[in-house]
């Protein structure tokens, strides 16, 4: 059977995941931690509430995330200059160095991947990728596919 476009997109996703796990092996970084650092690199110092919102997670989850990043030396919490009740999460100098390298590597990978597409086809390719991304975001938001209803007692993964 010939792979479908979805099969190829899933393979791309798996390859990105494998590449990220390999790149951060031996470090305290995970995909979630890198995402938080990426947000901080682009947004600058922000409150934990704003970080939670940007990551689409809860205040409790982001608090544990920031604790882990702080323990690893990637972020510090500092008092907000205008609001005594608020605390800002900010990158450390070491984290900024890591993020600068990561941004450079990100740009190089973008260039390498796009070099596989003919120059004349790139605008259409980029429009297509964006269209697929927007549709997938919508489908994920509405949650059209679920399999909990098909799992029965005695079936693989089901209760027996």
C-alpha positions in Angstrom: 0.0 0.0 0.0 1.3 3.4 -1.0 1.8 5.8 2.0 -0.8 8.5 2.2 0.0 12.2 2.9 -1.1 11.6 6.5 1.3 8.7 6.8 4.1 11.0 5.6 3.1 13.8 8.0 3.0 11.3 10.9 6.5 10.1 9.9 7.7 13.8 9.8 6.3 14.3 13.2 8.0 11.1 14.5 11.3 12.2 13.0 11.1 15.7 14.6 10.3 14.0 17.9 13.2 11.6 17.6 15.6 14.5 16.6 14.5 16.5 19.6 14.9 13.7 22.0 18.4 13.0 20.6 19.4 16.7 20.7 18.5 17.0 24.3 19.6 13.6 25.5 21.9 14.0 28.6 20.3 17.3 29.5 17.4 18.3 31.8 15.5 19.6 28.7 12.3 18.2 27.5 10.0 19.3 24.7 7.8 21.1 27.3 10.8 22.8 28.9 12.2 23.9 25.5 8.7 25.2 24.5 8.7 27.4 27.7 12.3 28.6 27.0 11.3 29.4 23.4 8.3 31.5 24.7 10.5 33.3 27.2 13.2 33.9 24.5 10.6 35.6 22.3 8.4 37.3 24.9 11.1 38.4 27.4 10.4 38.3 31.1 6.7 37.4 31.8 4.6 36.3 34.7 3.9 32.7 35.3 0.2 33.4 34.5 1.2 34.8 31.1 3.6 31.8 30.5 0.8 29.4 31.4 -1.5 31.1 28.9 1.2 31.0 26.2 1.8 27.3 26.8 -1.9 26.5 27.0 -1.5 24.9 30.5 -2.6 25.5 34.0 -1.0 27.8 36.6 -0.1 24.7 38.7 1.6 23.0 35.8 3.6 26.0 34.9 4.7 26.5 38.5 6.2 23.0 38.5 7.7 23.7 35.1 9.3 26.9 36.2 10.5 25.2 39.4 12.3 22.6 37.2 13.8 25.2 34.9 14.9 27.2 37.8 16.6 24.2 39.5 18.3 23.4 36.2 19.6 27.0 35.9 17.6 28.1 32.9 15.3 30.7 34.5 15.1 32.9 37.6 12.1 34.4 39.2 12.4 38.2 39.9 10.0 40.7 41.4 7.9 42.6 38.9 9.1 46.2 38.8 5.6 47.7 38.7 3.5 45.1 40.7 4.8 44.0 44.1 2.5 41.0 44.0 3.7 39.7 40.7 6.8 37.7 39.8 8.5 37.6 36.4 10.1 34.5 35.0 13.2 35.4 33.0 16.0 33.5 31.2 19.4 33.3 32.8 22.5 34.3 30.8 23.3 30.7 30.2 19.7 30.0 29.0 20.0 33.0 26.6 23.2 31.5 25.2 21.4 28.1 24.7 18.4 29.8 23.1 20.5 31.9 20.8 22.2 28.7 19.6 18.8 26.9 19.3 17.5 29.8 17.2 20.5 29.5 14.9 20.1 25.8 14.6 16.3 26.3 14.0 17.1 28.7 11.1 19.6 26.3 9.6 17.2 23.4 9.8 14.5 25.5 8.1 16.9 26.4 5.3 18.0 22.7 4.9 14.4 21.5 4.8 13.2 24.1 2.4 16.2 23.5 0.1 14.5 20.1 -0.7 11.7 22.1 -2.4 12.3 23.8 -5.8 12.4 27.6 -5.4 9.4 28.0 -7.8 7.3 25.6 -5.6 8.1 27.1 -2.2 5.3 29.7 -2.1 2.7 26.9 -2.8 4.4 24.5 -0.4 4.4 27.1 2.4 0.7 27.9 1.7 -0.1 24.2 1.7 1.7 23.6 5.0 -0.1 26.5 6.6 -3.4 25.4 5.3 -2.9 21.9 6.7 -1.7 23.3 10.0 -4.8 25.5 10.4 -7.1 22.6 9.5 -5.4 20.3 12.0 -5.6 22.9 14.7 -9.3 23.2 14.0 -9.9 19.5 14.0 -7.9 19.1 17.2 -9.9 21.8 18.9 -13.2 20.1 18.0 -11.9 16.7 18.9 -13.7 14.8 16.1 -12.0 11.4 16.6 -12.1 9.4 19.9 -11.8 5.7 20.5 -12.9 5.3 24.1 -16.3 4.1 23.0 -14.8 1.2 21.0 -12.7 -0.2 23.8 -14.6 -3.0 25.5 -13.9 -5.2 28.4 -11.6 -8.0 27.3 -10.5 -6.1 24.2 -6.8 -5.0 23.9 -6.2 -2.3 26.4 -9.6 -2.8 28.0 -10.5 -4.0 31.5 -11.0 -7.7 31.9 
